[in-house]
């Protein structure tokens, strides 16, 4: 099984801190304009949430794995709830490589696998080096094409 690039942990931690900073601003605005809350309580809750978020991001990075098996893409992820996903290659519709601004800034990319089925049936494999993401995208495309020939529908 292959894991994510180590820089993904940093991205997830920064993402968690950013989300919780927004929560802190909301708490400040409530305290400032709605009703008075004890300052130490707000700070304590925010510090606790930041620590919990960082621990969650680190654990999520350590658990995230994927593997290209003979007939399917296999993924394992989750912190509190472990999710094992198997995506048969015959269900793959198309595969994209994406690089958002934060990913580009740290030299990473993601591969998005779109599948046949219900709405939102896509799998994202984040935290790959750009060359590895391109290689994985091409490999998944080739496996999907090969599986069409063996599909006996």
C-alpha positions as CSV (number, residue, x, y, z in Angstrom):
1,X,0.0,0.0,0.0
2,X,1.1,3.5,-0.8
3,X,0.8,6.4,1.6
4,X,0.6,10.2,1.1
5,X,3.5,12.5,0.9
6,X,4.7,13.8,4.3
7,X,3.9,17.4,3.3
8,X,0.2,16.5,3.4
9,X,0.3,16.4,7.2
10,X,1.5,20.1,7.2
11,X,-1.3,21.0,4.8
12,X,-4.0,19.3,6.9
13,X,-2.7,20.9,10.0
14,X,-2.7,24.4,8.4
15,X,-6.2,23.7,7.1
16,X,-7.4,22.8,10.6
17,X,-5.8,25.9,12.1
18,X,-7.4,28.1,9.4
19,X,-10.9,26.6,10.0
20,X,-10.5,27.0,13.7
21,X,-9.3,30.6,13.3
22,X,-12.6,31.4,11.5
23,X,-14.3,29.8,14.5
24,X,-12.3,32.1,16.8
25,X,-13.3,35.2,14.8
26,X,-17.0,34.1,15.1
27,X,-16.6,33.6,18.9
28,X,-15.0,37.0,19.2
29,X,-17.8,38.7,17.2
30,X,-20.4,37.0,19.4
31,X,-18.6,38.1,22.5
32,X,-18.2,41.6,21.2
33,X,-21.6,42.3,19.8
34,X,-24.1,39.8,21.3
35,X,-23.3,38.9,24.9
36,X,-20.3,38.7,27.1
37,X,-18.5,35.4,27.5
38,X,-15.6,34.8,29.8
39,X,-12.4,35.4,27.9
40,X,-10.6,32.5,29.5
41,X,-13.4,30.1,28.5
42,X,-13.2,31.2,24.8
43,X,-9.4,30.9,24.7
44,X,-9.5,27.5,26.4
45,X,-12.1,26.1,24.0
46,X,-10.2,27.5,21.0
47,X,-6.9,26.1,22.2
48,X,-8.5,22.7,22.9
49,X,-10.1,22.7,19.4
50,X,-6.8,23.6,17.8
51,X,-5.0,20.8,19.6
52,X,-7.8,18.3,18.7
53,X,-7.7,19.4,15.1
54,X,-3.9,19.0,14.8
55,X,-4.1,15.5,16.4
56,X,-6.9,14.6,13.9
57,X,-4.9,15.9,10.9
58,X,-1.8,13.9,12.0
59,X,-3.8,10.7,12.6
60,X,-5.7,11.1,9.3
61,X,-2.4,11.4,7.4
62,X,-1.0,8.3,9.1
63,X,-4.0,6.2,8.2
64,X,-4.5,7.3,4.6
65,X,-3.4,4.5,2.2
66,X,-4.1,3.4,-1.3
67,X,-3.2,0.4,-3.5
68,X,-3.6,-0.5,-7.2
69,X,-4.8,-4.1,-7.1
70,X,-5.4,-6.4,-10.0
71,X,-9.0,-5.4,-10.6
72,X,-9.6,-2.4,-8.4
73,X,-8.3,0.7,-6.6
74,X,-8.3,0.1,-2.9
75,X,-8.3,3.0,-0.3
76,X,-8.1,3.0,3.5
77,X,-8.8,6.2,5.4
78,X,-10.5,7.6,8.5
79,X,-9.6,8.4,12.1
80,X,-12.7,7.7,14.2
81,X,-14.5,5.7,11.5
82,X,-12.2,3.6,9.2
83,X,-13.4,3.5,5.6
84,X,-12.1,0.9,3.2
85,X,-13.1,1.6,-0.4
86,X,-12.7,-0.6,-3.4
87,X,-13.3,1.0,-6.8
88,X,-13.4,-1.5,-9.6
89,X,-11.5,-0.2,-12.7
90,X,-14.6,-1.0,-14.8
91,X,-16.5,1.7,-12.9
92,X,-13.9,4.5,-13.5
93,X,-15.3,7.1,-15.9
94,X,-12.4,9.5,-16.0
95,X,-9.4,10.6,-14.0
96,X,-8.1,14.1,-13.3
97,X,-4.9,15.6,-11.8
98,X,-5.6,18.7,-9.8
99,X,-3.2,21.2,-8.1
100,X,-4.8,24.0,-6.0
101,X,-2.8,27.1,-5.0
102,X,-1.8,25.6,-1.6
103,X,-0.8,22.3,-3.2
104,X,1.3,24.1,-5.8
105,X,3.0,26.2,-3.1
106,X,4.3,23.0,-1.4
107,X,4.9,21.0,-4.6
108,X,2.0,18.5,-4.4
109,X,-0.9,17.4,-6.5
110,X,-4.1,15.3,-6.2
111,X,-5.6,12.6,-8.4
112,X,-9.4,12.6,-8.7
113,X,-11.1,9.4,-9.9
114,X,-14.7,9.8,-11.1
115,X,-16.8,6.7,-11.0
116,X,-20.0,5.5,-12.5
117,X,-22.8,5.5,-10.1
118,X,-24.5,7.9,-7.8
119,X,-24.0,11.6,-7.5
120,X,-20.6,12.5,-5.9
121,X,-19.1,9.2,-6.7
122,X,-15.5,10.3,-6.9
123,X,-12.4,9.5,-5.0
124,X,-9.6,12.0,-4.3
125,X,-6.0,10.8,-3.7
126,X,-4.2,13.9,-2.2
127,X,-0.6,14.6,-1.4
128,X,1.2,13.2,-4.4
129,X,4.3,14.6,-6.1
130,X,3.2,16.1,-9.4
131,X,5.1,13.5,-11.4
132,X,3.7,10.6,-9.3
133,X,0.1,12.1,-9.7
134,X,0.6,12.1,-13.5
135,X,1.9,8.6,-13.5
136,X,-1.0,7.4,-11.3
137,X,-3.5,9.2,-13.5
138,X,-2.1,7.5,-16.6
139,X,-2.0,4.1,-14.9
140,X,-5.6,4.3,-13.7
141,X,-6.7,5.4,-17.2
142,X,-4.9,2.4,-18.7
143,X,-6.4,0.0,-16.2
144,X,-9.9,1.4,-16.8
145,X,-9.5,1.0,-20.6
146,X,-8.2,-2.6,-20.1
147,X,-11.1,-3.4,-17.8
148,X,-13.7,-2.3,-20.5
149,X,-12.5,-5.1,-22.8
150,X,-13.0,-7.7,-20.0
151,X,-16.4,-6.4,-18.9
152,X,-19.0,-9.0,-19.8
153,X,-22.1,-6.9,-19.5
